[in-house]
């Protein structure tokens, strides 16, 4: 099969897929690219590291733009996606595996919650019905407690996590 046919097939698949499934596909692709970037860091493959990080950041940008509304959930997700989009380019300079591992962890958790909590409700379900108890969201909270943008690694413990967990900012990383 030639490349144009494959591209046309993928384009048709995207155009005819349920929007909720598209978000799941974005999570899958982002996680895949983050794992590939991690592998590229460990094998010192600079070209592949840059390409896969760029793809992951592009996908995060798409996820960011898909967030609608001004609910706490929407603000939290925008903040998390922004923090990752700001931190991941640094991996090209630092080869920081921990940053990649944390991004993979968050994206895998978000994917799991999307699939189990949002998609399980079926088409027409409102993702905004999920609640985030983000007690210190936004730049003001980060400035107040002297931390950078982000959420604490302990935020993934308990509850339904990402879209329903309590996230707290922490220093340096998202």
Backbone as CSV, one residue per row, in Angstrom:
resi,resn,N_x,N_y,N_z,CA_x,CA_y,CA_z,C_x,C_y,C_z
1,UNK,0.849,-1.177,0.000,0.000,0.000,0.000,0.896,1.242,0.000
2,UNK,0.606,2.207,-0.831,1.464,3.385,-0.891,1.145,4.357,0.251
3,UNK,2.058,5.299,0.427,1.932,6.235,1.551,0.684,7.106,1.466
4,UNK,0.305,7.511,0.257,-0.888,8.350,0.106,-2.144,7.595,0.513
5,UNK,-2.206,6.323,0.195,-3.363,5.511,0.567,-3.439,5.353,2.084
6,UNK,-2.291,5.143,2.710,-2.247,5.009,4.172,-2.672,6.325,4.816
7,UNK,-2.155,7.430,4.290,-2.517,8.748,4.825,-4.018,9.010,4.669
8,UNK,-4.563,8.655,3.515,-6.003,8.838,3.274,-6.821,7.981,4.227
9,UNK,-6.372,6.748,4.458,-7.067,5.849,5.372,-7.067,6.429,6.782
10,UNK,-5.907,6.884,7.227,-5.810,7.451,8.584,-6.658,8.704,8.714
11,UNK,-6.656,9.521,7.692,-7.462,10.736,7.711,-8.950,10.404,7.809
12,UNK,-9.378,9.416,7.036,-10.778,8.986,7.079,-11.116,8.415,8.443
13,UNK,-10.193,7.652,9.008,-10.409,7.068,10.335,-10.616,8.159,11.379
14,UNK,-9.798,9.202,11.327,-9.912,10.308,12.277,-11.218,11.057,12.084
15,UNK,-11.588,11.300,10.830,-12.797,12.080,10.539,-14.081,11.339,10.904
16,UNK,-14.040,10.016,10.952,-15.250,9.244,11.220,-15.284,8.635,12.619
17,UNK,-14.280,8.901,13.407,-14.206,8.331,14.748,-14.918,9.227,15.751
18,UNK,-15.533,8.595,16.722,-16.187,9.286,17.832,-15.174,10.220,18.508
19,UNK,-15.550,11.470,18.814,-14.624,12.420,19.440,-14.005,11.902,20.742
20,UNK,-14.758,11.137,21.512,-14.215,10.587,22.751,-13.117,9.574,22.448
21,UNK,-13.306,8.799,21.404,-12.293,7.829,20.975,-11.054,8.555,20.448
22,UNK,-11.254,9.696,19.792,-10.117,10.471,19.298,-9.221,10.930,20.444
23,UNK,-9.823,11.351,21.543,-9.035,11.760,22.704,-8.228,10.573,23.219
24,UNK,-8.849,9.412,23.280,-8.149,8.201,23.706,-6.984,7.900,22.755
25,UNK,-7.210,8.072,21.462,-6.146,7.856,20.480,-4.998,8.851,20.681
26,UNK,-5.328,10.084,21.034,-4.290,11.074,21.312,-3.471,10.676,22.536
27,UNK,-4.152,10.223,23.589,-3.420,9.746,24.765,-2.494,8.595,24.388
28,UNK,-2.991,7.639,23.619,-2.178,6.490,23.206,-0.947,6.938,22.421
29,UNK,-1.151,7.845,21.475,-0.038,8.308,20.645,0.980,9.095,21.469
30,UNK,0.504,9.900,22.398,1.410,10.676,23.242,2.260,9.739,24.104
31,UNK,1.619,8.772,24.731,2.344,7.810,25.570,3.370,7.047,24.741
32,UNK,2.978,6.620,23.560,3.893,5.900,22.661,5.128,6.757,22.354
33,UNK,4.899,8.026,22.017,6.010,8.913,21.694,6.882,9.216,22.905
34,UNK,6.285,9.314,24.081,7.071,9.532,25.297,7.964,8.326,25.591
35,UNK,7.428,7.125,25.405,8.245,5.922,25.584,9.371,5.880,24.557
36,UNK,9.071,6.246,23.319,10.108,6.260,22.290,11.175,7.309,22.599
37,UNK,10.768,8.451,23.114,11.727,9.482,23.506,12.606,8.975,24.650
38,UNK,11.991,8.259,25.581,12.753,7.695,26.695,13.800,6.719,26.182
39,UNK,13.384,5.861,25.265,14.316,4.907,24.667,15.432,5.642,23.920
40,UNK,15.087,6.697,23.212,16.086,7.469,22.474,17.092,8.138,23.415
41,UNK,16.635,8.566,24.578,17.554,9.149,25.561,18.536,8.079,26.044
42,UNK,18.017,6.906,26.352,18.896,5.843,26.882,19.876,5.324,25.827
43,UNK,19.524,5.427,24.550,20.421,4.964,23.482,21.199,6.124,22.855
44,UNK,21.025,7.315,23.400,21.700,8.520,22.925,21.422,8.797,21.444
45,UNK,20.195,8.549,21.038,19.761,8.824,19.665,19.101,10.203,19.649
46,UNK,19.906,11.232,19.400,19.437,12.617,19.487,18.331,12.939,18.485
47,UNK,18.468,12.421,17.276,17.476,12.729,16.242,16.122,12.156,16.635
48,UNK,16.090,10.887,16.988,14.819,10.256,17.369,14.259,10.879,18.639
49,UNK,15.127,11.227,19.586,14.677,11.888,20.817,13.951,13.174,20.465
50,UNK,14.553,13.993,19.620,13.941,15.261,19.226,12.630,15.071,18.482
51,UNK,12.602,14.112,17.559,11.389,13.861,16.778,10.245,13.380,17.663
52,UNK,10.531,12.441,18.539,9.447,11.876,19.364,8.991,12.856,20.439
53,UNK,9.921,13.645,20.978,9.503,14.684,21.923,8.632,15.718,21.226
54,UNK,9.011,16.081,20.020,8.224,17.048,19.254,6.815,16.527,18.987
55,UNK,6.713,15.262,18.626,5.395,14.667,18.390,4.566,14.649,19.670
56,UNK,5.189,14.278,20.782,4.464,14.245,22.064,3.967,15.643,22.436
57,UNK,4.799,16.646,22.227,4.414,18.023,22.545,3.287,18.490,21.617
58,UNK,3.362,18.119,20.343,2.276,18.451,19.409,0.955,17.824,19.864
59,UNK,1.022,16.591,20.330,-0.191,15.907,20.802,-0.717,16.577,22.061
60,UNK,0.181,16.958,22.961,-0.246,17.681,24.163,-0.941,18.989,23.781
61,UNK,-0.437,19.635,22.753,-1.061,20.865,22.272,-2.478,20.594,21.767
62,UNK,-2.656,19.493,21.059,-3.995,19.110,20.588,-4.916,18.808,21.769
63,UNK,-4.399,18.085,22.758,-5.209,17.787,23.942,-5.583,19.081,24.660
64,UNK,-4.619,19.995,24.767,-4.871,21.291,25.391,-6.007,22.009,24.676
65,UNK,-5.950,22.033,23.342,-6.971,22.760,22.582,-8.326,22.066,22.606
66,UNK,-8.346,20.790,22.979,-9.624,20.080,23.030,-10.376,20.311,24.338
67,UNK,-9.704,20.872,25.332,-10.342,21.134,26.623,-11.285,22.315,26.463
68,UNK,-12.531,22.120,26.879,-13.535,23.162,26.733,-14.033,23.603,28.107
69,UNK,-14.443,24.836,28.179,-15.063,25.341,29.393,-14.073,25.934,30.371
70,UNK,-14.604,26.430,31.459,-13.806,27.072,32.501,-14.017,26.396,33.854
71,UNK,-14.377,25.139,33.837,-14.560,24.402,35.081,-13.207,24.156,35.740
72,UNK,-13.227,23.709,36.962,-11.981,23.347,37.650,-11.248,22.247,36.886
73,UNK,-12.018,21.285,36.335,-11.405,20.206,35.569,-10.661,20.756,34.360
74,UNK,-11.317,21.653,33.633,-10.724,22.230,32.429,-9.472,23.025,32.786
75,UNK,-9.541,23.816,33.835,-8.378,24.606,34.255,-7.230,23.693,34.673
76,UNK,-7.549,22.649,35.403,-6.522,21.709,35.828,-5.837,21.060,34.625
77,UNK,-6.643,20.541,33.693,-6.074,19.861,32.526,-5.226,20.813,31.690
78,UNK,-5.710,22.034,31.490,-4.916,23.012,30.741,-3.583,23.271,31.442
79,UNK,-3.628,23.395,32.755,-2.401,23.630,33.519,-1.426,22.469,33.423
80,UNK,-1.953,21.255,33.504,-1.098,20.075,33.417,-0.484,19.958,32.023
81,UNK,-1.305,20.122,30.992,-0.788,20.041,29.623,0.253,21.130,29.377
82,UNK,-0.012,22.347,29.864,0.936,23.444,29.699,2.255,23.134,30.390
83,UNK,2.175,22.645,31.608,3.397,22.314,32.355,4.221,21.275,31.609
84,UNK,3.557,20.264,31.068,4.293,19.243,30.322,4.891,19.824,29.041
85,UNK,4.135,20.683,28.359,4.655,21.283,27.122,5.865,22.177,27.406
86,UNK,5.933,22.729,28.607,7.070,23.566,28.978,8.267,22.741,29.456
87,UNK,8.017,21.631,30.108,9.099,20.814,30.670,9.723,19.851,29.664
88,UNK,8.927,19.269,28.788,9.450,18.242,27.879,10.553,18.735,26.940
89,UNK,10.501,19.958,26.430,11.618,20.402,25.576,12.966,20.394,26.303
90,UNK,12.955,20.565,27.603,14.198,20.543,28.373,14.882,19.187,28.333
91,UNK,14.115,18.127,28.081,14.701,16.786,27.999,15.712,16.725,26.863
92,UNK,15.501,17.501,25.803,16.466,17.548,24.706,17.820,18.060,25.178
93,UNK,17.820,18.901,26.189,19.070,19.459,26.706,19.647,18.648,27.857
94,UNK,18.766,18.094,28.666,19.216,17.456,29.912,19.210,15.936,29.887
95,UNK,18.506,15.348,28.931,18.331,13.886,28.890,17.740,13.362,30.202
96,UNK,16.848,14.123,30.781,16.261,13.794,32.081,15.176,12.724,31.945
97,UNK,15.536,11.506,32.288,14.607,10.369,32.231,13.466,10.562,33.221
98,UNK,13.742,11.168,34.365,12.702,11.349,35.386,11.553,12.205,34.856
99,UNK,11.864,13.222,34.076,10.817,14.061,33.494,9.958,13.234,32.550
100,UNK,10.599,12.413,31.735,9.842,11.550,30.819,9.001,10.542,31.587
101,UNK,9.581,9.934,32.613,8.827,8.956,33.402,7.605,9.586,34.056
102,UNK,7.763,10.804,34.555,6.638,11.487,35.190,5.560,11.825,34.153
103,UNK,5.980,12.280,32.981,5.019,12.584,31.916,4.281,11.321,31.487
104,UNK,5.018,10.224,31.353,4.389,8.949,30.985,3.378,8.541,32.052
105,UNK,3.753,8.697,33.300,2.868,8.316,34.411,1.569,9.125,34.378
106,UNK,1.693,10.441,34.213,0.498,11.286,34.177,-0.371,10.994,32.966
107,UNK,0.253,10.848,31.822,-0.530,10.586,30.611,-1.213,9.220,30.685
108,UNK,-0.537,8.233,31.226,-1.153,6.907,31.369,-2.339,6.980,32.327
109,UNK,-2.194,7.741,33.398,-3.299,7.876,34.353,-4.467,8.629,33.728
110,UNK,-4.171,9.709,33.001,-5.235,10.451,32.326,-5.946,9.574,31.301
111,UNK,-5.178,8.774,30.573,-5.758,7.866,29.593,-6.693,6.871,30.266
112,UNK,-6.231,6.305,31.344,-7.023,5.319,32.077,-8.337,5.927,32.562
113,UNK,-8.247,7.114,33.102,-9.448,7.768,33.606,-10.385,8.139,32.466
114,UNK,-9.811,8.624,31.376,-10.646,8.963,30.221,-11.418,7.735,29.758
115,UNK,-10.720,6.619,29.648,-11.356,5.401,29.153,-12.380,4.855,30.143
116,UNK,-12.018,4.815,31.407,-12.870,4.178,32.407,-13.990,5.070,32.920
117,UNK,-13.777,6.376,32.951,-14.772,7.259,33.532,-15.586,8.027,32.494
118,UNK,-14.951,8.497,31.441,-15.665,9.306,30.455,-16.274,8.415,29.380
119,UNK,-15.454,7.565,28.777,-15.961,6.734,27.687,-16.974,5.704,28.184
120,UNK,-16.845,5.276,29.415,-17.779,4.297,29.969,-19.194,4.865,30.074
121,UNK,-19.288,6.197,30.157,-20.603,6.830,30.232,-21.303,6.845,28.881
122,UNK,-20.536,6.607,27.823,-21.122,6.528,26.485,-21.190,7.865,25.792
123,UNK,-21.531,7.836,24.500,-21.641,9.061,23.710,-22.658,10.015,24.327
124,UNK,-22.316,11.276,24.293,-23.222,12.283,24.823,-23.020,12.555,26.300
125,UNK,-22.173,11.742,26.956,-21.890,11.978,28.371,-21.065,13.246,28.499
126,UNK,-21.251,13.923,29.573,-20.531,15.157,29.806,-19.287,14.894,30.638
127,UNK,-18.087,15.105,30.070,-16.878,14.933,30.852,-16.832,15.896,32.023
128,UNK,-17.505,17.018,31.910,-17.474,17.994,32.992,-18.188,17.496,34.241
129,UNK,-18.881,16.367,34.149,-19.524,15.834,35.341,-18.503,15.197,36.280
130,UNK,-17.295,14.992,35.791,-16.236,14.504,36.665,-15.725,15.679,37.476
131,UNK,-15.262,15.410,38.668,-14.816,16.526,39.488,-13.350,16.388,39.863
132,UNK,-12.694,17.517,39.871,-11.320,17.599,40.349,-11.357,18.477,41.577
133,UNK,-10.742,18.003,42.619,-10.652,18.825,43.811,-9.256,19.426,43.848
134,UNK,-8.991,20.357,42.944,-7.682,20.986,42.834,-7.669,22.185,43.770
135,UNK,-7.172,21.987,44.931,-7.273,22.997,45.969,-6.310,24.164,45.786
136,UNK,-5.259,23.976,44.966,-4.297,25.053,44.780,-3.956,25.218,43.312
137,UNK,-4.947,25.352,42.478,-4.697,25.448,41.038,-4.298,26.856,40.652
138,UNK,-3.643,26.948,39.526,-3.364,28.228,38.916,-2.058,28.851,39.338
139,UNK,-1.599,29.837,38.549,-0.329,30.488,38.792,-0.252,31.171,40.149
140,UNK,-1.349,31.732,40.617,-1.318,32.418,41.907,-0.918,31.464,43.021
141,UNK,-1.429,30.258,42.990,-1.084,29.267,44.016,0.390,28.905,43.927
142,UNK,0.916,28.811,42.726,2.327,28.466,42.560,3.214,29.581,43.083
143,UNK,2.838,30.826,42.788,3.617,31.957,43.272,3.533,32.049,44.788
144,UNK,2.353,31.780,45.315,2.119,31.878,46.742,2.999,30.905,47.526
145,UNK,3.126,29.678,47.016,3.909,28.703,47.762,5.306,28.505,47.182
146,UNK,5.711,29.362,46.225,7.069,29.344,45.729,7.409,28.171,44.834
147,UNK,6.432,27.615,44.170,6.697,26.484,43.290,6.468,26.881,41.855
148,UNK,6.952,26.051,40.953,6.707,26.288,39.539,5.385,25.650,39.157
149,UNK,5.007,25.809,37.899,3.784,25.179,37.426,3.867,23.692,37.626
150,UNK,2.779,23.074,38.001,2.814,21.634,38.062,1.960,21.039,39.132
151,UNK,2.093,19.743,39.253,1.352,18.988,40.234,2.286,18.036,40.939
152,UNK,1.958,17.707,42.126,2.782,16.827,42.927,2.649,15.389,42.460
153,UNK,3.755,14.667,42.494,3.747,13.262,42.115,2.784,12.469,42.998
154,UNK,2.599,12.897,44.233,1.684,12.195,45.129,0.227,12.400,44.731
155,UNK,0.006,13.293,43.786,-1.364,13.571,43.355,-2.032,12.363,42.731
156,UNK,-1.254,11.421,42.240,-1.829,10.275,41.555,-2.350,9.216,42.528
157,UNK,-2.112,9.396,43.800,-2.578,8.402,44.765,-4.068,8.542,45.045
158,UNK,-4.710,7.410,45.171,-6.092,7.363,45.637,-7.120,7.917,44.666
159,UNK,-8.364,7.736,45.027,-9.472,8.260,44.246,-9.484,7.751,42.824
160,UNK,-10.036,8.514,41.967,-10.097,8.156,40.561,-8.940,8.837,39.842
161,UNK,-8.003,9.432,40.563,-6.794,10.063,40.041,-7.108,11.226,39.136
162,UNK,-6.348,11.371,38.053,-6.303,12.557,37.197,-7.539,13.430,37.184
163,UNK,-8.613,13.027,36.521,-9.758,13.911,36.442,-10.548,13.983,37.738
164,UNK,-10.282,13.109,38.692,-11.012,13.179,39.951,-10.100,13.245,41.167
165,UNK,-8.799,13.343,40.986,-7.895,13.355,42.136,-7.599,14.767,42.579
166,UNK,-7.018,14.865,43.728,-6.577,16.151,44.244,-5.124,16.340,43.810
167,UNK,-4.871,17.364,43.004,-3.522,17.650,42.551,-3.004,18.854,43.303
168,UNK,-1.762,18.810,43.649,-1.146,19.928,44.341,0.156,20.277,43.610
169,UNK,0.463,21.558,43.517,1.685,21.964,42.835,2.920,21.499,43.603
170,UNK,4.024,21.302,42.896,5.270,21.030,43.561,6.410,21.670,42.788
171,UNK,7.531,21.800,43.421,8.645,22.536,42.849,9.267,21.815,41.665
172,UNK,9.715,22.564,40.719,10.543,22.171,39.585,9.831,21.444,38.459
173,UNK,9.099,20.428,38.732,8.543,19.604,37.658,7.032,19.678,37.660
174,UNK,6.464,19.232,36.546,5.023,19.189,36.424,4.529,18.040,37.211
